Amino acid sequence: MKKFVILLSVFFSMSFADAVPAPTESCSGDIADYIIRKRDLVKQFKDCNEKLKNYTISVFNIKVKEGETGREEYDKCLDEYGDSVKVFAECFNKQFPEQTPFSIEEGLGFNYYWQDFNAVLSYIASYAQVQEIMKDMPVLDAYNNLTAEAPFHYISQEDMEQLLAEAQASRENKDILRLYFQYLKAKNDFKYRCQIKPAFVCDTSWLGEFKADFLKKYPETQYREFVETQMPSFADQTEEEKKLAKADNEKVEQKLRERSIAEQKAARDVWVALSGMAMFGIPVTSTEGFDDNFDVSNMLTFGFKASWRSVVFQYQYFLSLGDNNKGGSVSEKGYTLMGGLMLGPKKIFTLDVLFGLSYIDTYPNDKDMRAANLDDESWTVAFQGTYYFPISDSWDITAHLQASMNFVENYCRDSFWKEDKYGSYECEDPYRNADNDKYWDDMQWTFSAGIGVRFWKPRY
């Protein structure tokens, strides 16, 4: 497992920029991003510690074995955590060289966690110089205690006593380390503060007693000034500090809102959905006499729709049931390929505006009439509304309403093309209307309704 000290070098005499290499990736310039990331690091650290568990095996209330589990996962997680801290600190120092990502006490808490007692002793010996260097460097998210609290949550007084007993240090150094640990842990762990001297009201009266005992035990100690000045009673935040803490939290909340909006927009705009549909519609044509000669009384539609971002592509097969007097029960069929835009909240409702090309075959009512091939210069416009009924996270039931218009210009039924003496073709269709126009112009609307299924639904 990597051994690393979070935050500052032991003596704090060099800038953090000099202590680590320049970052190799782009870094955000928004202070709120760093506040969020610093708080996320606390969660990452806690997640690592939750992987390490102690266990005891007993038989008939007799303890036969005890140990720990999750050591490998814990070590790996903390290595990754250390890398995350390094990248975070590098980026912050690059963007805000006049500030520091961590406070002195935040760093000291992790010195205790990593059992780096020499670093703590070095700070105690030169605290005045360190504080002078750091006094004009604002601390990121200074009024949020999450980072300072995190390491002390996982260090018990009993564990610290054992570690200090095994440490290579003088009795006086062990005692100052113990006293300062008790001060920092009590300051950042309210439960522990109450355990030191249980009372109805948890106060810090014990602190003065502990300090007095230390100074009485070591009257000539070099740590006298530190003990007398650097371990004051705990005080609540001032109104000014509360105001500054609120301002930091508002920055974080605003940034989180912006991120949420950006994520929702990305999820709305970058997604792929596939839909299958079946609809029943009523075709209506505009050309005089067309309805009399061709059966277009109903229309079944089977479609396939693919959506990407706000773009939609749709294929439809139209089928009109009825006797065509040619030995079949289909009186009209068509194929349409369209593309267009999909508008609206894609998770709930969409309105599609589609345009494309179409191919239509119609069969006459009269057995003596020939079929009409309507694929010459034909195109389609469609307006389609779809409502989505959520079934699961991956698919919906869909309800469709569609109005599609097929327009065919200058078509002639296949069998009536005649070649003239010049090699050109003319349409000799006897079923044209009285104006003797040999070509058909037709606009056919189909109004349809139906249901379908959508897969790969969007998140928002």
C-alpha atoms as one frame of an Amber mdcrd trajectory, in Angstrom:
protein
   0.000   0.000   0.000   1.298   3.450  -0.850   2.320   5.610   2.049   1.532
   9.238   1.390   0.928  12.358   3.420  -2.040  14.419   2.313  -1.725  18.118
   1.795   1.505  19.764   2.741   5.096  18.810   3.238   6.175  18.313   6.841
   7.625  21.774   7.267   5.161  23.615   4.991   8.168  25.674   3.954   7.812
  25.005   0.259   4.746  25.737  -1.819   2.483  22.849  -2.755   3.301  23.576
  -6.392   6.931  22.703  -5.757   6.035  19.553  -3.861   4.236  17.836  -6.745
   4.707  17.741 -10.530   2.480  19.683 -12.895  -0.821  17.978 -13.745  -1.029
  16.142 -17.011  -4.746  16.682 -17.613  -6.961  19.716 -18.014  -8.269  21.212
 -14.791 -11.438  23.111 -14.038 -11.187  26.785 -13.159 -14.392  26.888 -11.112
 -13.879  26.955  -7.340 -17.209  25.181  -6.799 -15.916  22.177  -8.757 -13.054
  21.834  -6.297 -15.306  22.139  -3.269 -17.457  19.327  -4.630 -14.417  17.225
  -5.448 -12.942  17.766  -1.972 -16.184  16.551  -0.421 -16.253  13.612  -2.824
 -12.748  12.661  -1.668 -14.062  12.343   1.874 -16.699   9.908   0.663 -14.067
   7.970  -1.280 -11.886   7.743   1.852 -14.814   6.516   3.940 -15.748   3.937
   1.310 -12.212   2.568   1.493 -12.350   2.208   5.259 -15.690   0.427   5.074
 -13.984  -2.361   3.122 -11.867  -3.328   6.136 -13.782  -5.325   8.736 -12.851
  -6.992  12.021 -14.433 -10.290  12.934 -14.602 -12.628  15.918 -15.516 -16.333
  15.875 -16.856 -17.804  19.088 -17.924 -21.323  20.045 -20.228 -21.574  23.054
 -19.332 -17.982  23.930 -15.637 -18.841  23.857 -13.601 -16.763  21.424 -11.585
 -19.048  19.176 -10.457 -16.689  16.451 -10.406 -13.044  15.539  -8.985 -11.093
  12.640  -9.812  -8.799   9.769 -11.196  -9.132   6.262 -11.018  -6.922   3.205
  -7.361  -5.933   3.613  -6.518  -6.355  -0.052  -9.558  -4.348  -1.174  -8.799
  -1.699   1.446  -5.177  -1.301   0.323  -6.148  -1.102  -3.349  -8.877   1.432
  -2.626  -6.538   3.659  -0.628  -3.965   3.558  -3.426  -6.636   4.818  -5.818
  -7.711   7.388  -3.253  -4.134   8.644  -2.974  -3.935   9.062  -6.742  -7.212
  10.990  -6.689  -5.946  13.317  -3.963  -2.760  14.001  -5.901  -4.567  14.891
  -9.113  -7.027  17.040  -7.187  -4.270  18.930  -5.348  -2.205  19.420  -8.504
  -5.132  20.890 -10.387  -6.195  23.116  -7.519  -2.699  24.515  -7.024  -2.375
  25.204 -10.729  -5.659  27.102 -10.901  -5.491  28.814  -7.480  -1.824  29.205
  -6.503  -2.618  31.728  -3.754  -4.880  29.265  -1.905  -4.442  25.847  -0.310
  -6.716  22.833  -0.805  -6.385  21.631   2.805  -5.986  23.231   6.204  -3.160
  22.426   8.623  -5.464  20.420  10.887  -6.827  18.461   7.936  -3.283  17.452
   7.074  -2.420  16.587  10.657  -5.457  14.331  10.934  -4.145  12.224   8.077
  -0.631  12.293   9.561  -2.136  10.568  12.598  -4.123   8.206  10.398  -0.972
   7.172   8.514   0.966   6.965  11.811   3.402   9.577  10.526   4.201  10.838
  14.018   7.450  12.513  12.931   5.428  14.827  10.677   3.215  15.819  13.608
   6.213  16.413  15.866   7.898  18.494  13.165   4.816  20.661  12.872   4.569
  21.096  16.661   8.225  22.134  16.801   7.845  24.735  14.030   4.153  25.612
  14.164   4.773  29.373  14.315   6.748  29.402  11.058   4.211  27.134   9.365
   1.293  29.289  10.405   3.111  32.408   9.238   3.528  30.880   5.795  -0.091
  29.720   5.657  -1.827  32.725   7.193  -2.508  34.518   3.907  -3.549  31.375
   2.010  -7.328  30.836   2.120  -8.331  27.217   2.673 -10.737  25.601   0.233
 -14.129  24.941   1.843 -12.646  26.101   5.141 -15.893  26.045   7.115 -16.861
  22.489   6.241 -15.315  19.989   8.661 -15.832  16.819   6.623 -12.170  16.370
   5.701 -10.932  17.101   9.216 -13.451  14.704  10.742 -12.843  11.796   8.345
  -9.525  10.345   9.633 -10.416  10.690  13.326 -13.595   8.705  12.769 -11.419
   5.650  12.051  -8.807   6.091  14.818  -9.876   5.092  18.304  -8.181   6.212
  21.492  -7.312   2.575  22.232  -5.660   2.089  18.830  -3.689   5.301  19.246
  -2.454   4.236  22.685  -1.156   0.988  21.231   0.487   2.719  18.267   2.214
   5.260  20.521   3.402   2.491  22.814   5.109   0.867  19.834   6.444   4.132
  18.368  10.159   4.953  18.417   9.968   8.204  20.370  10.763   9.614  23.810
   8.140   9.501  26.571   7.696  13.286  26.322   7.134  13.135  22.572   4.646
  10.302  22.989   2.769  12.299  25.606   2.572  15.441  23.443   1.419  13.305
  20.529  -1.249  11.733  22.767  -2.391  15.097  24.131  -2.605  16.706  20.697
  -4.423  13.655  19.312  -6.994  13.884  22.107  -7.461  17.564  21.352  -7.864
  17.100  17.593 -10.089  14.022  17.904 -12.342  15.665  20.463 -12.576  18.770
  18.304 -13.610  16.733  15.257 -15.487  13.832  16.912 -18.342  14.965  19.163
 -19.044  11.425  20.363 -15.479  11.050  21.585 -15.586  14.482  23.237 -18.468
  13.297  25.393 -16.740  10.017  26.232 -13.676  11.684  27.767 -15.657  12.960
  30.739 -19.253  11.840  30.430 -21.743  14.478  31.505 -25.189  15.712  30.686
 -23.528  18.556  28.797 -20.398  17.742  26.807 -17.894  20.522  27.459 -14.143
  20.960  27.205 -13.294  21.396  30.884 -11.191  18.228  30.674  -8.850  19.908
  28.198  -7.461  22.351  30.750  -6.861  19.488  33.178  -5.043  17.404  30.575
  -2.838  20.338  29.563  -2.052  21.167  33.187  -1.102  17.541  33.838   1.279
  17.546  30.878   2.979  20.808  31.924   3.248  19.581  35.504   4.860  16.351
  34.316   7.291  18.207  32.014   7.945  21.646  33.589  10.943  22.307  31.304
   9.261  21.075  28.131   9.984  22.700  24.810   6.301  22.316  24.002   4.980
  24.668  26.694   4.085  27.524  24.356   2.427  25.136  21.916   0.321  23.534
  24.663  -0.726  26.880  26.107  -1.603  28.551  22.795  -2.487  25.891  20.217
  -5.098  23.867  22.068  -7.814  26.343  23.034 -11.323  25.439  24.096 -13.700
  24.598  21.269 -15.936  27.393  20.081 -18.946  27.468  17.824 -18.680  29.158
  14.460 -19.051  32.910  14.512 -21.817  34.551  12.527 -19.254  35.628   9.945
 -17.970  32.046   9.611 -21.520  30.737   9.282 -22.157  33.312   6.561 -19.035
  32.221   4.675 -19.974  28.547   5.072 -23.428  29.279   3.667 -21.864  31.071
   0.685 -19.692  28.010  -0.065 -22.694  25.714   0.176 -24.674  27.929  -2.184
 -21.828  27.727  -4.726 -21.897  23.948  -4.446 -25.670  23.747  -4.793 -25.612
  25.991  -7.851 -22.846  23.929  -9.456 -24.724  20.693  -8.733 -27.854  22.167
 -10.313 -25.846  23.156 -13.381 -24.364  19.673 -13.603 -27.765  18.072 -13.250
 -29.194  20.248 -16.019 -26.214  19.486 -18.260 -26.509  15.748 -17.594 -30.221
  15.798 -18.311 -29.662  17.743 -21.520 -26.966  15.304 -22.621 -29.207  12.367
 -21.784 -32.052  13.938 -23.751 -29.927  14.777 -26.770 -27.706  11.711 -26.975
 -29.758   8.552 -27.009 -31.001   5.971 -29.447 -34.489   4.480 -29.373 -36.089
   1.881 -31.569 -39.858   1.663 -31.930 -42.188  -0.754 -33.659 -45.768   0.281
 -34.334 -49.015  -0.942 -35.833 -51.779   1.508 -36.838 -55.155   1.501 -38.498
 -56.017   4.478 -40.682 -58.531   5.959 -43.082 -57.126   7.174 -46.430 -58.703
  10.146 -48.183 -57.847  11.177 -51.780 -58.438  14.493 -53.465 -58.596  13.561
 -57.169 -62.100  13.387 -58.612 -63.103   9.834 -59.485 -60.107   8.176 -57.881
 -62.039   6.906 -54.875 -64.700   5.504 -57.195 -62.221   3.408 -59.135 -59.820
   2.323 -56.374 -60.526   0.829 -52.972 -58.768   3.027 -50.416 -61.331   2.693
 -47.663 -58.943   1.522 -44.934 -55.254   1.207 -44.352 -53.136  -0.881 -41.997
 -49.677   0.426 -41.191 -46.654  -1.366 -39.794 -43.727   0.853 -38.982 -40.188
   0.904 -37.639 -38.798   4.068 -36.079 -35.216   4.875 -35.081 -34.401   8.015
 -33.092 -31.061   9.630 -32.350 -30.880  12.902 -30.448 -33.653  14.976 -32.050
 -33.440  13.232 -35.432 -35.883  10.501 -36.362 -35.971   8.035 -39.254 -39.087
   6.032 -39.984 -40.054   3.257 -42.396 -43.709   2.386 -42.925 -45.536  -0.270
 -44.858 -49.148   0.543 -45.791 -51.662  -2.176 -46.585 -55.277  -1.581 -47.665
 -57.470  -4.673 -47.379 -60.096  -5.322 -50.047 -60.852  -7.338 -53.180 -58.785
  -6.048 -56.085 -60.490  -8.237 -58.677 -57.107  -9.637 -59.595 -57.179 -12.676
 -57.370 -55.927 -10.981 -54.222 -57.295  -9.316 -51.091 -54.996  -6.301 -51.116
 -56.325  -3.269 -52.965 -53.467  -0.895 -52.205 -49.986  -1.153 -50.733 -47.239
   1.347 -50.148 -43.784   1.866 -48.739 -42.564   5.110 -47.226 -39.117   6.102
 -45.963 -39.039   9.354 -44.021 -36.731  11.417 -41.871 -37.313  14.480 -39.743
 -37.226  16.123 -36.355 -38.620  14.880 -33.069 -39.844  17.604 -30.714 -40.978
  17.530 -27.105 -39.972  15.845 -23.823 -38.713  12.558 -25.277 -39.359  10.543
 -22.142 -43.095  11.351 -22.135 -44.340  12.713 -25.445 -42.938  13.542 -28.883
 -44.210  15.307 -31.978 -42.519  14.146 -35.180 -42.384  16.198 -38.351 -41.383
  13.846 -41.186 -40.632  14.149 -44.898 -39.619  11.432 -47.344 -40.184   9.382
 -50.480 -43.011   6.922 -51.110 -43.989   4.098 -53.416 -47.650   3.153 -53.834
 -49.412   0.445 -55.813 -53.190   0.642 -56.210 -55.505  -1.994 -57.563 -58.841
  -1.060 -59.230 -62.318  -2.135 -58.264 -63.126  -2.882 -61.905 -61.542  -6.125
 -63.085 -61.010  -4.576 -66.547 -58.877  -1.759 -65.107 -55.187  -2.150 -64.711
 -53.209  -1.444 -61.555 -51.791   2.006 -61.030 -48.152   2.332 -60.078 -47.846
   5.623 -58.192 -44.118   5.759 -57.498 -43.325   8.374 -60.138 -42.313  11.666
 -58.473 -44.140  10.801 -55.238 -43.267  12.159 -51.809 -44.726  12.111 -48.317
 -45.191  14.537 -45.440 -46.311  13.259 -42.026 -47.131  14.691 -38.625 -47.043
  12.195 -35.823 -47.694  12.466 -32.101 -46.555   9.730 -29.740 -47.264   9.259
 -26.044 -45.129   6.876 -23.998 -46.432   4.685 -21.176 -43.440   3.550 -19.080
 -43.253  -0.173 -18.393 -39.639  -0.545 -17.261 -36.325   1.305 -17.378 -35.668
  -0.049 -20.860 -38.969  -0.066 -22.758 -42.358   1.653 -23.102 -45.744   1.006
 -24.621 -46.448   3.740 -27.184 -49.640   5.302 -28.527 -49.492   6.936 -31.972
 -51.605   9.436 -33.899 -50.477  10.190 -37.442 -51.566  12.266 -40.394 -49.547
  11.427 -43.540 -49.926  12.928 -46.982 -48.707  11.163 -50.132 -48.443  13.434
 -53.144 -47.989  11.965 -56.621 -47.436  14.172 -59.637 -47.677  13.196 -63.322
 -48.095   9.468 -62.943 -49.578   7.014 -65.375 -50.718   3.468 -64.843 -48.043
   1.191 -66.235 -50.037  -0.480 -68.991 -51.010   2.806 -70.690 -47.576   4.142
 -71.582 -47.441   4.330 -75.393 -44.412   5.069 -77.541 -45.009   7.616 -80.273
 -43.243   7.780 -83.620 -40.517   9.963 -82.205 -39.598   7.433 -79.502 -41.193
   9.403 -76.724 -43.731   7.965 -74.277 -47.204   9.275 -73.660 -49.867   8.126
 -71.235 -53.032   6.813 -72.904 -55.124   6.171 -69.798 -58.843   5.936 -70.678
 -59.905   6.446 -67.104 -58.656  10.006 -66.853 -61.218  12.717 -66.167 -62.959
  14.925 -68.721 -60.243  17.547 -69.076 -58.339  14.982 -71.161 -55.227  15.338
 -69.048 -53.377  12.098 -69.612 -51.577  12.164 -66.246 -52.829  11.799 -62.724
 -52.056  14.281 -59.978 -53.157  13.009 -56.610 -52.821  13.916 -52.946 -53.775
  11.183 -50.520 -54.079  11.795 -46.780 -54.116   8.911 -44.336 -55.202   9.484
 -40.745 -54.009   6.670 -38.483 -53.995   5.648 -34.848 -52.291   2.709 -33.192
 -49.934   1.316 -30.579 -46.342   0.110 -30.456 -43.283  -0.565 -28.322 -40.198
   1.614 -27.745 -36.880   0.122 -26.673 -33.744   1.870 -25.375 -35.744   4.699
 -23.887 -34.063   8.002 -22.930 -33.263   8.784 -19.284 -34.995  12.160 -19.322
